[in-house]
Amino acid sequence: MRITIFGSGYVGLVTGACLADAGNQVVCVDVDERKIAMLKRGEIPIHEPTLDTVIKRNFDAGRLHFTTSAQEGVQHGLFQLIAVGTPPDEDGSANLRYVLDVARSIGEHMSEYKVVITKSTVPVGTADKVREAVGKSLAERNARIDFDMVSNPEFLKEGAAINDFMRPDRVIVGTDSERAAELLRAMYEPFTHNRDRMIVMDIRSAELTKYAANAMLATKISFMNELAHLAEHFGADIESVRIGIGSDPRIGYAFIYPGMGYGGSCFPKDVQALQRSAGEVGYEADILTAVERVNNRQKHVLFNKIKAHFGDLRGKTIAVWGLAFKPNTDDMREAASRVLMESLWAAGATVRAYDPVAMPECERIYGRRKDLVLCQASPDVMVGADALAIVTEWREFRSPDLEYIKNTLLTPTIFDGRNIYDPAQMARAGFSYYAIGRGKRP
Ligand SMILES: NC(=O)c1ccc[n+]([C@@H]2O[C@H](COP(=O)([O-])OP(=O)(O)OC[C@H]3O[C@@H](n4cnc5c(N)ncnc54)[C@H](O)[C@@H]3O)[C@@H](O)[C@H]2O)c1
């Protein structure tokens, strides 16, 4: 099959690589010339486990192509997938500029039937706008060419994206066209071969399903963070509570980890966008408002503990383990590390940070500055630092050399924003140990 994907970011690249791996001829289009040049040279602009191998395999086999030419992309694919960014506008609503740019290009260049698929996360009603934009471009050149609209939201998780695409829990297809539904079924068949996982519905329901899924997951996280807060006040241990409630199959263990709040490119913007959409139809989405408020508060929780411990932070140095918003990615969009570091800097502290993959991204965001030292190895952050803060739960931080840390930090103090250590063991090892929701506040 001939497939075109607009947008070569986390979603577009993974989708393109996996669809090519199933034997399709895939063209990836991006407006970012630097990104396309890198990809043509065999360099991968993002960190996503095994993505480089899949891209290389299919690029070498001649099934995966990269271009900045929208025209080339539109002419190539029967399927036109739109996987461009939908960043938040100032008011929190999803910015559809890039999606509609692509829609117009499709209308301008298509010369035969196409299936136009929105894969980006877009508010309910966007497929109608895309349909209208494609139609308008066609009308402007008096072209009468048939096309179908599909909403096919993406559910991959950064850090596990290839596996999620290759073995999806479900494929949501929203369309009013049987022909398009059958074509999508054929496109996804290699990935849903052992059992049908395609769920076909109307377009608006598909669009809302994506927001509903992310809002539900964000709600679980904020709920646990709220409970962690209460646990601290009550002198209870949120980790025992987590295990206690997770054992109920109606609740389950997934996504009930307290921490430093959700980040990344999806949850924060999608919760906000759904709130805005609700506002547009005159509905006040109270749960979503609370989820966001709790999350914003949670992002400051580690800084507040550090400040409460040290008082004046001027001249202090805090070692930071983890910059990415979660493990196995270099993505720092809305990462808790940013709130922590910016608060520390504002308070006059210096940060010594280490992350296995996100340090180039950190440097891209903040540039070189005197109060940020990026260290090449995880133990190096400790040198000359007053305390260690754990911000991302990378596996390599889970069994640290406590003796080394104790002997190297100026004071043996750990602020654990991900609850990866046992408080009793840390106390035995001689640390002042602060975690999230684990026993009474000092
Ligand atoms: N990242 C995730 O984990 C994830 C998961 C599910 C859904 N989504 C959604 O998928 C969409 C894309 O997310 P992402 O993280 O891949 O974004 P990204 O920012 O990594 O990539 C978007 C790409 O689109 C390109 N682009 C912009 N305008 C273009 C145009 N007119 N033609 C071609 N390319 C264009 C940009 O240059 C950029 O490379 C968003 O709506 C997001 O909410 C993301």
The ligand as a MOL file (V3000), in Angstrom:
LIG
                    3D

  0  0  0     0  0            999 V3000
M  V30 BEGIN CTAB
M  V30 COUNTS 44 48 0 0 0
M  V30 BEGIN ATOM
M  V30 1 N 4.0610 12.1330 21.3980 0
M  V30 2 C 3.1720 11.2610 21.7990 0
M  V30 3 O 3.4310 10.4190 22.6640 0
M  V30 4 C 1.8000 11.2420 21.1890 0
M  V30 5 C 0.9690 10.1340 21.4030 0
M  V30 6 C -0.3000 10.1330 20.8390 0
M  V30 7 C -0.7440 11.2210 20.1150 0
M  V30 8 N 0.0610 12.3090 19.9440 0 CHG=1
M  V30 9 C -0.4360 13.4350 19.1430 0
M  V30 10 O 0.1210 13.3290 17.8400 0
M  V30 11 C 0.3970 14.6260 17.3090 0
M  V30 12 C 1.8730 14.7370 16.9700 0
M  V30 13 O 2.6210 14.5950 18.1640 0
M  V30 14 P 4.2200 14.4360 18.1620 0
M  V30 15 O 4.6250 14.2590 19.5710 0
M  V30 16 O 4.6010 13.4410 17.1290 0 CHG=-1
M  V30 17 O 4.6300 15.9070 17.6610 0
M  V30 18 P 6.0890 16.4450 17.2550 0
M  V30 19 O 6.0810 17.8710 17.6640 0
M  V30 20 O 7.1280 15.5090 17.7400 0
M  V30 21 O 6.0830 16.3600 15.6530 0
M  V30 22 C 5.2300 17.1090 14.8410 0
M  V30 23 C 5.9320 17.3330 13.4960 0
M  V30 24 O 5.0090 17.9130 12.5750 0
M  V30 25 C 5.7700 18.7310 11.7030 0
M  V30 26 N 4.8820 19.6250 10.9290 0
M  V30 27 C 4.2700 20.7750 11.3040 0
M  V30 28 N 3.5590 21.2720 10.2880 0
M  V30 29 C 3.7060 20.4330 9.2400 0
M  V30 30 C 3.1920 20.4070 7.9220 0
M  V30 31 N 2.3780 21.3660 7.4450 0
M  V30 32 N 3.5730 19.3830 7.0990 0
M  V30 33 C 4.3900 18.4040 7.5640 0
M  V30 34 N 4.8940 18.3810 8.8180 0
M  V30 35 C 4.5530 19.3760 9.6490 0
M  V30 36 C 6.7330 19.4340 12.6440 0
M  V30 37 O 7.8160 19.9910 11.9530 0
M  V30 38 C 7.1220 18.2740 13.5610 0
M  V30 39 O 8.2790 17.6080 13.0770 0
M  V30 40 C -0.0830 15.6040 18.3750 0
M  V30 41 O -1.4070 15.9630 18.0950 0
M  V30 42 C -0.0350 14.7860 19.6370 0
M  V30 43 O -0.9540 15.2450 20.6060 0
M  V30 44 C 1.3370 12.3280 20.4510 0
M  V30 END ATOM
M  V30 BEGIN BOND
M  V30 1 1 1 2
M  V30 2 2 2 3
M  V30 3 1 2 4
M  V30 4 1 4 5
M  V30 5 2 4 44
M  V30 6 2 5 6
M  V30 7 1 6 7
M  V30 8 2 7 8
M  V30 9 1 8 9
M  V30 10 1 8 44
M  V30 11 1 9 10
M  V30 12 1 9 42
M  V30 13 1 10 11
M  V30 14 1 11 12
M  V30 15 1 11 40
M  V30 16 1 12 13
M  V30 17 1 13 14
M  V30 18 2 14 15
M  V30 19 1 14 16
M  V30 20 1 14 17
M  V30 21 1 17 18
M  V30 22 2 18 19
M  V30 23 1 18 20
M  V30 24 1 18 21
M  V30 25 1 21 22
M  V30 26 1 22 23
M  V30 27 1 23 24
M  V30 28 1 23 38
M  V30 29 1 24 25
M  V30 30 1 25 26
M  V30 31 1 25 36
M  V30 32 1 26 27
M  V30 33 1 26 35
M  V30 34 2 27 28
M  V30 35 1 28 29
M  V30 36 1 29 30
M  V30 37 2 29 35
M  V30 38 1 30 31
M  V30 39 2 30 32
M  V30 40 1 32 33
M  V30 41 2 33 34
M  V30 42 1 34 35
M  V30 43 1 36 37
M  V30 44 1 36 38
M  V30 45 1 38 39
M  V30 46 1 40 41
M  V30 47 1 40 42
M  V30 48 1 42 43
M  V30 END BOND
M  V30 END CTAB
M  END
